[in-house]
Amino acid sequence: MQIQSDTISAAKAFNPVKALPQRNRKKKPVSYSQLARSIHELAATCDQKKSQRQLVNSVFPKLAVYNSVDPSVAPSLLMLHQQCEDRNVLRYVYYYLARILSDNGSQGLSAAGGIPTPNWDALADIDVAGGVTRADVVPRIVDQLSAESTSDDVEFHARRLAALKALTSSSTSSSEMLEKLSEIVFGILEKVADTKQKRKKGIFTKQGGDKESILRSNLQYASLSALRRLPLDPGNPAFLHRAVQGIEFSDPVAVRHALSIISEIAVRDPYSVAMALGKNAQPGGALQDILHLHDVLARVYLAKLCHSISRARVLDERPDIKSQYSSLLYQLLLDPSDRVCFEAILCVLGKVDNTESTEDRAGGWIRLTREILKLPEAPSVASKGLLSKASEKSSKARRPQPLIKLVMRRLESSFRSFSRPVLHAAARVVQEMGKSRAAAYSLGAYDEGANLQK
């Protein structure tokens, strides 16, 4: 210890610690009232670069820690929305306008957390000198964002998308507001519903083509994202029709949102969904294309949709429709993604939520052990006399195979994985297989002859 202290003393002697001079830094606004005052002041000089930098680097990020936004800030935000052209400032402006629209008036800690703020409406009522309440500013925000989201000006395309997203953050408790939002979203979907466009091969890849097709793809994504945030309306044929149109859009994420909406409606009304989808489940249809879509969640929603329709009692008189969706579900067992494959296995087993009956689980085990996957016929080069080793291998892979063998091979491969989430998911699938097997045994439908080997 003595050597160490001597060494430290010598080091301090050769390299003395220099005290850094305290700079007279200007204090940044920290309280909520100071932040609101800074927004009002900087909005008046938003054309200056210094004001824009101060808003982006100091004021707006600190305001985000509070769980509600003072409605009195809205006039300044609307001024920035109209006059400022800086992209970073506008990104914050749309965010805070959406926060004001989504605020339901409850104070204290919200579900998202954050610092609790006062009841702004109550304080504004006390302030007779001219307080601003949500009732004063929300109509102005809605009108301004509605006008921007319905604009067809190509120069303001990005702002149109941001305005549409902020607008759909508003509370839909008012029927008038919900009707206005639906009218805007349906109007955009009607314009971009032309599906002659080629689908993008990736999620974040650049799409080739002209500028018009790119703008159309962006609007498809934004409008279906907005439709996804609206309350589900199963009894509205127009709502279902617009969602069904989305499965043929060129943007993969838009297709994901469309399938999410359709799968939720199918749980409540599978007959209407099956009739609306029509020939999309047949070979060459849009649902067949989604099997190869580069979006994992889209294929997960496809598995849930196929399960809801193929197990619907109201479609017992249409076995052709049920067999089409069962075939789609069985093909998802071959999906390269573990997430999609495991979801398809659970759907085959009858495990979707915790409301399944013992009969449903027993039927799932019977399907898994007795059904055979028959892939749809594809054009083969063998018919042209060009049979090769690759074609022989592909034709061998397309032979009818029992589902249980496919599942056991996939689980064996998954249990060799070094990924802990994959191991956990595979173990959960095995657990659900055991539950379905026990349900079948309890009902006397257990198949002792089921071959579980490769």
C-alpha positions as CSV (number, residue, x, y, z in Angstrom):
1,M,0.0,0.0,0.0
2,Q,2.9,2.3,0.7
3,I,4.4,1.8,-2.8
4,Q,1.0,2.5,-4.3
5,S,0.5,5.7,-2.4
6,D,4.0,6.9,-3.2
7,T,3.4,6.2,-6.9
8,I,0.1,8.2,-6.8
9,S,1.8,11.1,-5.1
10,A,4.6,11.2,-7.7
11,A,2.0,11.1,-10.5
12,K,0.1,14.0,-9.0
13,A,3.4,15.9,-8.6
14,F,4.3,15.5,-12.3
15,N,0.7,15.9,-13.6
16,P,-1.2,18.3,-11.3
17,V,-4.9,18.3,-11.8
18,K,-6.0,21.6,-13.3
19,A,-9.2,23.0,-12.1
20,L,-11.5,23.7,-15.0
21,P,-12.8,27.3,-15.0
22,Q,-16.5,27.5,-14.4
23,R,-18.2,28.9,-17.5
24,N,-21.1,31.2,-17.1
25,R,-23.6,29.1,-19.0
26,K,-27.1,30.4,-19.6
27,K,-29.6,28.3,-17.6
28,K,-31.7,26.0,-19.8
29,P,-35.5,26.0,-19.1
30,V,-36.3,23.2,-16.8
31,S,-39.8,23.8,-15.4
32,Y,-42.9,23.2,-17.4
33,S,-43.9,26.8,-17.4
34,Q,-40.5,27.9,-18.6
35,L,-40.6,25.3,-21.4
36,A,-44.1,26.5,-22.5
37,R,-42.9,30.1,-22.4
38,S,-39.8,29.2,-24.5
39,I,-42.1,27.6,-27.1
40,H,-44.2,30.7,-27.4
41,E,-41.1,32.9,-27.7
42,L,-39.2,30.7,-30.2
43,A,-42.3,30.1,-32.3
44,A,-42.4,33.9,-33.0
45,T,-38.9,33.7,-34.5
46,C,-39.1,30.2,-36.1
47,D,-37.6,31.5,-39.3
48,Q,-34.2,31.9,-37.6
49,K,-31.9,28.9,-37.5
50,K,-30.9,29.6,-33.9
51,S,-34.5,29.3,-32.7
52,Q,-35.0,26.1,-34.7
53,R,-31.9,24.6,-33.1
54,Q,-32.9,25.6,-29.6
55,L,-36.4,24.0,-30.1
56,V,-35.0,20.7,-31.4
57,N,-32.0,20.4,-29.1
58,S,-33.3,21.8,-25.8
59,V,-37.0,22.6,-25.5
60,F,-38.9,19.9,-27.3
61,P,-36.9,16.9,-25.9
62,K,-37.4,18.2,-22.3
63,L,-41.1,18.7,-22.8
64,A,-41.4,15.0,-23.8
65,V,-40.9,13.7,-20.3
66,Y,-44.2,15.1,-19.1
67,N,-47.2,12.9,-19.6
68,S,-49.6,15.6,-20.9
69,V,-49.3,18.7,-22.9
70,D,-50.7,22.1,-22.0
71,P,-53.4,23.1,-24.5
72,S,-52.2,26.7,-24.4
73,V,-49.1,25.5,-26.3
74,A,-51.3,24.5,-29.3
75,P,-51.5,28.0,-30.9
76,S,-47.7,28.1,-31.0
77,L,-47.5,24.6,-32.4
78,L,-50.0,25.5,-35.1
79,M,-48.0,28.6,-35.9
80,L,-44.8,26.4,-36.3
81,H,-46.8,24.0,-38.4
82,Q,-47.8,26.7,-40.8
83,Q,-44.7,28.8,-41.0
84,C,-41.7,26.5,-40.2
85,E,-40.2,24.3,-42.9
86,D,-37.5,22.6,-40.8
87,R,-38.0,18.9,-40.9
88,N,-36.8,18.2,-37.4
89,V,-39.0,20.9,-35.9
90,L,-42.1,19.7,-37.8
91,R,-41.5,16.1,-36.6
92,Y,-41.8,17.4,-33.0
93,V,-44.8,19.6,-33.9
94,Y,-46.8,16.6,-35.3
95,Y,-45.8,14.6,-32.3
96,Y,-47.1,17.1,-29.8
97,L,-50.3,17.8,-31.8
98,A,-51.0,14.1,-31.7
99,R,-50.3,14.2,-27.9
100,I,-52.9,16.9,-27.4
101,L,-55.4,15.1,-29.6
102,S,-54.9,11.8,-27.8
103,D,-55.1,13.3,-24.3
104,N,-58.4,12.3,-22.7
105,G,-58.3,14.8,-20.0
106,S,-57.2,12.5,-17.2
107,Q,-54.4,13.8,-15.1
108,G,-51.7,12.1,-13.0
109,L,-49.5,9.3,-14.1
110,S,-50.7,7.8,-17.4
111,A,-50.1,4.2,-18.5
112,A,-47.0,5.4,-20.5
113,G,-45.5,7.0,-17.4
114,G,-43.9,10.4,-17.2
115,I,-44.0,13.3,-14.9
116,P,-47.5,14.2,-13.8
117,T,-48.8,17.6,-14.8
118,P,-51.6,19.8,-13.6
119,N,-55.2,19.7,-14.9
120,W,-54.8,22.3,-17.6
121,D,-58.5,22.7,-18.4
122,A,-59.3,23.4,-14.7
123,L,-56.5,26.0,-14.4
124,A,-57.7,27.6,-17.7
125,D,-61.2,27.9,-16.3
126,I,-59.9,29.6,-13.2
127,D,-57.9,32.0,-15.3
128,V,-60.6,34.4,-16.5
129,A,-58.0,36.5,-18.3
130,G,-58.0,34.1,-21.3
131,G,-57.1,30.5,-20.5
132,V,-57.0,27.9,-23.3
133,T,-58.8,24.6,-23.0
134,R,-58.7,21.5,-25.1
135,A,-62.2,22.3,-26.3
136,D,-60.8,25.5,-27.8
137,V,-57.8,24.1,-29.6
138,V,-58.8,20.5,-30.7
139,P,-61.2,21.7,-33.5
140,R,-58.5,24.0,-34.9
141,I,-55.9,21.1,-34.8
142,V,-58.3,18.7,-36.4
143,D,-59.3,21.2,-39.2
144,Q,-55.7,22.0,-40.0
145,L,-54.5,18.4,-40.0
146,S,-57.6,17.3,-42.0
147,A,-56.9,19.9,-44.7
148,E,-53.3,18.7,-44.9
149,S,-54.1,15.0,-45.0
150,T,-56.5,15.4,-47.9
151,S,-54.2,17.6,-49.9
152,D,-52.9,16.0,-53.2
153,D,-49.9,18.4,-53.5
154,V,-46.9,16.2,-54.2
155,E,-44.5,18.8,-52.6
156,F,-46.2,18.2,-49.2
157,H,-46.4,14.5,-49.5
158,A,-44.3,13.8,-46.4
159,R,-46.3,16.3,-44.4
160,R,-49.5,14.7,-45.6
161,L,-48.4,11.3,-44.2
162,A,-47.4,12.9,-40.8
163,A,-50.7,14.8,-40.6
164,L,-52.7,11.6,-41.2
165,K,-50.8,9.8,-38.5
166,A,-51.3,12.6,-36.0
167,L,-54.9,12.9,-36.9
168,T,-55.7,9.3,-36.2
169,S,-54.2,9.7,-32.7
170,S,-57.3,11.7,-31.6
171,S,-59.9,10.2,-29.3
172,T,-62.6,8.3,-31.2
173,S,-65.2,8.6,-28.4
174,S,-67.0,11.2,-30.4
175,S,-69.1,9.7,-33.2
176,E,-68.6,12.9,-35.3
177,M,-64.9,12.7,-35.0
178,L,-64.9,9.0,-35.9
179,E,-67.0,9.6,-38.9
180,K,-64.6,12.3,-40.1
181,L,-61.6,10.1,-39.6
182,S,-63.2,7.2,-41.5
183,E,-64.2,9.5,-44.3
184,I,-60.6,10.7,-44.7
185,V,-59.1,7.3,-44.5
186,F,-61.6,5.7,-46.9
187,G,-61.1,8.5,-49.3
188,I,-57.4,7.9,-49.5
189,L,-57.8,4.1,-49.8
190,E,-60.2,4.6,-52.6
191,K,-57.6,6.6,-54.6
192,V,-54.7,4.2,-53.9
193,A,-56.6,0.9,-54.3
194,D,-55.3,0.3,-57.8
195,T,-53.3,-3.0,-57.3
196,K,-51.6,-3.2,-60.7
197,Q,-48.4,-2.1,-59.0
198,K,-45.7,-4.7,-58.4
199,R,-45.2,-5.7,-54.8
200,K,-41.9,-4.7,-53.1
201,K,-39.6,-7.6,-52.3
202,G,-38.4,-6.2,-48.9
203,I,-39.7,-4.1,-46.1
204,F,-37.1,-1.4,-46.1
205,T,-35.7,-1.8,-49.6
206,K,-35.8,0.9,-52.2
207,Q,-38.6,0.4,-54.6
208,G,-38.0,1.0,-58.2
209,G,-40.4,2.7,-60.6
210,D,-41.6,6.1,-61.2
211,K,-42.3,8.7,-58.5
212,E,-46.1,8.3,-58.7
213,S,-45.9,4.6,-57.8
214,I,-43.6,5.4,-54.8
215,L,-46.1,8.0,-53.6
216,R,-48.9,5.6,-54.0
217,S,-47.1,2.9,-52.0
218,N,-46.4,5.4,-49.2
219,L,-50.1,6.4,-49.1
220,Q,-51.1,2.8,-49.0
221,Y,-49.0,2.2,-46.0
222,A,-50.1,5.4,-44.2
223,S,-53.8,4.9,-44.9
224,L,-53.9,1.2,-43.8
225,S,-51.9,2.2,-40.7
226,A,-54.5,4.8,-39.9
227,L,-57.3,2.2,-40.6
228,R,-55.5,-0.1,-38.1
229,R,-55.7,2.6,-35.4
230,L,-59.4,3.2,-35.9
231,P,-61.8,1.2,-33.7
232,L,-62.7,-2.2,-35.2
233,D,-66.1,-2.1,-37.0
234,P,-67.1,-5.7,-37.9
235,G,-70.6,-4.8,-39.0
236,N,-69.5,-2.2,-41.5
237,P,-69.1,-3.7,-45.0
238,A,-67.0,-0.7,-46.2
239,F,-64.5,-1.2,-43.4
240,L,-64.0,-4.9,-44.3
241,H,-63.9,-4.1,-48.0
242,R,-61.1,-1.5,-47.6
243,A,-59.1,-4.0,-45.4
244,V,-59.5,-6.8,-47.9
245,Q,-58.2,-4.4,-50.6
246,G,-55.1,-3.9,-48.6
247,I,-53.9,-7.5,-49.0
248,E,-53.0,-6.8,-52.6
249,F,-51.1,-3.5,-51.9
250,S,-47.5,-3.2,-52.9
251,D,-46.2,-2.2,-49.4
252,P,-45.5,-5.3,-47.2
253,V,-46.3,-3.4,-44.0
254,A,-49.6,-2.2,-45.4
255,V,-50.4,-5.9,-46.2
256,R,-49.5,-6.7,-42.6
257,H,-52.0,-4.1,-41.2
258,A,-54.7,-5.4,-43.6
259,L,-54.2,-9.0,-42.4
260,S,-54.3,-7.9,-38.8
261,I,-57.6,-6.1,-39.3
262,I,-59.1,-9.0,-41.3
263,S,-57.9,-11.6,-38.8
264,E,-59.6,-9.7,-35.9
265,I,-62.8,-9.4,-37.8
266,A,-62.7,-13.1,-38.8
267,V,-62.8,-14.1,-35.1
268,R,-66.2,-12.4,-34.8
269,D,-67.7,-12.8,-38.3
270,P,-65.8,-15.5,-40.3
271,Y,-68.5,-15.9,-42.9
272,S,-68.4,-12.3,-44.0
273,V,-64.6,-12.4,-44.1
274,A,-64.6,-15.6,-46.2
275,M,-67.1,-14.1,-48.6
276,A,-65.2,-10.8,-48.9
277,L,-61.9,-12.6,-49.6
278,G,-63.5,-14.6,-52.3
279,K,-60.9,-16.1,-54.7
280,N,-57.9,-14.7,-52.8
281,A,-57.3,-18.1,-51.1
282,Q,-57.3,-20.1,-54.3
283,P,-54.0,-21.0,-56.0
284,G,-52.6,-17.8,-57.6
285,G,-54.6,-15.6,-55.3
286,A,-53.3,-12.8,-53.0
287,L,-53.2,-14.9,-49.9
288,Q,-50.9,-17.4,-51.7
289,D,-48.5,-14.6,-52.5
290,I,-48.4,-13.7,-48.8
291,L,-46.8,-17.1,-48.1
292,H,-43.6,-15.6,-49.6
293,L,-43.9,-12.1,-48.3
294,H,-40.9,-10.6,-46.5
295,D,-42.8,-9.7,-43.4
296,V,-43.0,-12.2,-40.5
297,L,-45.9,-10.6,-38.8
298,A,-48.0,-10.6,-41.9
299,R,-47.5,-14.4,-42.2
300,V,-48.4,-14.7,-38.5
301,Y,-51.6,-12.9,-39.0
302,L,-52.3,-15.1,-42.1
303,A,-52.0,-18.2,-39.8
304,K,-54.6,-16.7,-37.4
305,L,-56.9,-15.8,-40.3
306,C,-56.7,-19.3,-41.8
307,H,-57.4,-20.9,-38.4
308,S,-60.5,-18.7,-37.8
309,I,-62.1,-19.5,-41.2
310,S,-61.1,-23.1,-41.4
311,R,-62.6,-23.9,-38.0
312,A,-65.7,-21.7,-38.3
313,R,-68.9,-23.7,-37.7
314,V,-70.9,-21.3,-39.9
315,L,-68.9,-22.5,-42.9
316,D,-69.6,-26.2,-42.4
317,E,-71.8,-26.1,-45.6
318,R,-68.8,-24.7,-47.6
319,P,-66.1,-27.4,-47.1
320,D,-64.4,-26.1,-50.2
321,I,-63.7,-22.8,-48.5
322,K,-62.5,-24.4,-45.3
323,S,-60.2,-26.8,-47.2
324,Q,-58.6,-23.8,-49.0
325,Y,-57.7,-22.1,-45.7
326,S,-56.6,-25.3,-44.1
327,S,-54.2,-25.9,-47.0
328,L,-52.8,-22.4,-46.5
329,L,-52.4,-23.0,-42.8
330,Y,-50.6,-26.3,-43.4
331,Q,-48.2,-24.7,-45.9
332,L,-47.1,-22.2,-43.2
333,L,-45.7,-25.2,-41.3
334,L,-42.9,-25.1,-43.9
335,D,-42.2,-21.4,-43.3
336,P,-38.5,-20.6,-42.7
337,S,-39.3,-18.3,-39.8
338,D,-39.6,-20.1,-36.4
339,R,-42.1,-17.5,-35.3
340,V,-44.5,-18.2,-38.2
341,C,-44.0,-22.0,-38.1
342,F,-44.7,-22.2,-34.3
343,E,-47.8,-20.0,-34.7
344,A,-49.1,-22.3,-37.4
345,I,-48.5,-25.4,-35.2
346,L,-50.5,-23.8,-32.4
347,C,-53.3,-22.9,-34.8
348,V,-53.4,-26.5,-36.0
349,L,-53.5,-27.7,-32.4
350,G,-56.5,-25.4,-31.8
351,K,-54.5,-23.1,-29.4
352,V,-55.1,-19.4,-30.2
353,D,-56.3,-17.9,-27.0
354,N,-57.4,-19.4,-23.7
355,T,-61.0,-19.9,-24.6
356,E,-60.7,-23.2,-26.5
357,S,-62.8,-26.1,-25.4
358,T,-61.6,-29.6,-24.8
359,E,-63.2,-30.7,-28.0
360,D,-61.3,-28.0,-30.0
361,R,-58.0,-29.2,-28.5
362,A,-58.7,-32.8,-29.1
363,G,-59.7,-32.0,-32.7
364,G,-56.3,-30.2,-33.1
365,W,-54.4,-33.3,-32.1
366,I,-56.4,-35.5,-34.5
367,R,-55.7,-33.0,-37.3
368,L,-52.0,-33.0,-36.5
369,T,-51.7,-36.8,-36.5
370,R,-53.9,-37.6,-39.4
371,E,-53.8,-34.7,-41.9
372,I,-51.4,-34.7,-44.8
373,L,-49.9,-31.7,-46.5
374,K,-50.5,-31.6,-50.2
375,L,-48.8,-28.7,-51.8
376,P,-50.6,-27.1,-54.8
377,E,-49.2,-28.1,-58.2
378,A,-46.7,-25.7,-59.7
379,P,-45.6,-25.5,-63.4
380,S,-42.7,-27.9,-63.7
381,V,-39.9,-28.0,-66.2
382,A,-40.4,-31.8,-66.4
383,S,-43.4,-31.2,-68.6
384,K,-41.0,-29.6,-71.1
385,G,-38.6,-32.4,-71.1
386,L,-36.0,-30.5,-69.1
387,L,-35.9,-32.7,-66.0
388,S,-32.8,-32.0,-63.9
389,K,-31.5,-33.0,-60.5
390,A,-32.8,-29.7,-59.0
391,S,-36.3,-30.3,-60.3
392,E,-36.2,-33.9,-59.1
393,K,-35.2,-32.7,-55.6
394,S,-38.0,-30.0,-55.6
395,S,-40.6,-32.5,-56.8
396,K,-39.5,-34.9,-54.0
397,A,-39.9,-32.1,-51.4
398,R,-43.4,-31.4,-52.7
399,R,-44.7,-34.9,-52.1
400,P,-47.6,-35.3,-49.7
401,Q,-46.3,-35.5,-46.1
402,P,-48.0,-36.1,-42.8
403,L,-48.2,-33.0,-40.7
404,I,-46.9,-34.7,-37.6
405,K,-43.6,-35.6,-39.4
406,L,-43.1,-32.1,-40.6
407,V,-43.7,-30.8,-37.0
408,M,-41.4,-33.3,-35.4
409,R,-38.6,-32.6,-37.8
410,R,-39.0,-28.8,-37.3
411,L,-39.0,-29.2,-33.5
412,E,-35.9,-31.4,-33.6
413,S,-34.1,-28.7,-35.6
414,S,-35.3,-26.0,-33.2
415,F,-34.1,-27.8,-30.1
416,R,-30.6,-27.8,-31.7
417,S,-30.6,-24.1,-31.9
418,F,-28.4,-21.9,-29.7
419,S,-31.0,-19.2,-29.5
420,R,-32.7,-19.1,-26.1
421,P,-36.0,-17.6,-27.5
422,V,-36.3,-20.3,-30.1
423,L,-35.7,-23.0,-27.4
424,H,-38.4,-21.4,-25.2
425,A,-40.9,-21.2,-28.1
426,A,-40.2,-24.8,-29.1
427,A,-40.7,-26.0,-25.5
428,R,-44.0,-24.1,-25.4
429,V,-45.2,-25.8,-28.6
430,V,-44.3,-29.2,-27.1
431,Q,-46.3,-28.3,-24.0
432,E,-49.3,-27.4,-26.1
433,M,-49.0,-30.6,-28.1
434,G,-49.1,-32.5,-24.8
435,K,-52.3,-30.7,-23.8
436,S,-54.0,-31.4,-27.1
437,R,-52.9,-35.0,-26.9
438,A,-54.3,-35.3,-23.3
439,A,-57.6,-33.7,-24.5
440,A,-57.9,-36.3,-27.2
441,Y,-57.2,-39.1,-24.8
442,S,-59.8,-37.8,-22.3
443,L,-62.4,-37.9,-25.1
444,G,-61.4,-41.3,-26.3
445,A,-60.2,-40.0,-29.6
446,Y,-56.5,-40.6,-29.0
447,D,-54.8,-42.3,-31.9
448,E,-52.4,-44.9,-30.5
449,G,-51.1,-45.6,-34.0
450,A,-49.9,-42.1,-34.6
451,N,-46.3,-42.3,-35.9
452,L,-44.2,-39.6,-34.1
453,Q,-40.9,-40.7,-35.6
454,K,-39.2,-39.2,-38.6
